[in-house]
Amino acid sequence: MTLHRHTPADVAPGTITLCGTKEMHGGLKWAHLPVDRTLWADEALREGFRTRVRREVNDMAAAVEVVEHP
């Protein structure tokens, strides 16, 4: 599996970053979505954010990692 690493630049102050990845022939497709921490705290909104990242990688079953402090 190809590694995808995060840096401090991936997480802006006051946010978390959602990272979705999909293993593909020849490499890894990934997408980042920065989300304001106050919005992420609302459980009712979380699945919508995850769905948005999964659409970006064209895989509705893709794992979505929450990056808070790389």
Secondary structure, 3 states (H helix, E strand, C coil): CCCCCCCHHHCCCCEEEEEEEEEECCEEEEEEEEEEHHHHCCHHHHHHHHHHHHHHCCCCCCCEEEECCC
